[in-house]
Amino acid sequence: MSAVAIDIETDALDATRIWCICTEDEHGRKDTFTYVDRVPEEKARFLELMGTYDTKVFHGGIGFDVGVINR
């Protein structure tokens, strides 16, 4: 089983921009993805990496992060 912690930073609570998504897995690998809402290659890179993890951990995932990422 592999796990990753994920946090996003946006322009507001009613987000229109994702400034960055930061991740860190249980082995200490850290990745940063910028402008995933405007740069298709960044979103593809993020989604590809997420496919390699069994478990995703968010601080505000269900109530905020996942909804904004999935727009």
Solvent accessible surface area in square Angstrom, and as a share of the most:
residue,aa,sasa,rsa
1,M,197,0.88
2,S,28,0.18
3,A,29,0.22
4,V,3,0.02
5,A,51,0.39
6,I,7,0.03
7,D,65,0.33
8,I,9,0.05
9,E,88,0.39
10,T,30,0.17
11,D,59,0.30
12,A,45,0.35
13,L,161,0.80
14,D,113,0.59
15,A,3,0.02
16,T,107,0.62
17,R,87,0.32
18,I,8,0.04
19,W,106,0.37
20,C,26,0.15
21,I,0,0.00
22,C,56,0.33
23,T,7,0.04
24,E,74,0.33
25,D,16,0.08
26,E,94,0.42
27,H,152,0.68
28,G,39,0.38
29,R,129,0.47
30,K,148,0.63
31,D,24,0.12
32,T,73,0.42
33,F,1,0.00
34,T,57,0.33
35,Y,94,0.36
36,V,5,0.03
37,D,60,0.31
38,R,110,0.40
39,V,55,0.32
40,P,98,0.62
41,E,124,0.55
42,E,30,0.13
43,K,56,0.24
44,A,59,0.46
45,R,106,0.39
46,F,6,0.02
47,L,92,0.46
48,E,129,0.58
49,L,20,0.10
50,M,17,0.07
51,G,66,0.64
52,T,90,0.52
53,Y,22,0.08
54,D,101,0.52
55,T,46,0.27
56,K,81,0.34
57,V,79,0.46
58,F,51,0.21
59,H,181,0.81
60,G,29,0.27
61,G,6,0.06
62,I,171,0.87
63,G,77,0.74
64,F,53,0.22
65,D,6,0.03
66,V,51,0.29
67,G,43,0.41
68,V,10,0.06
69,I,14,0.07
70,N,107,0.55
71,R,172,0.63
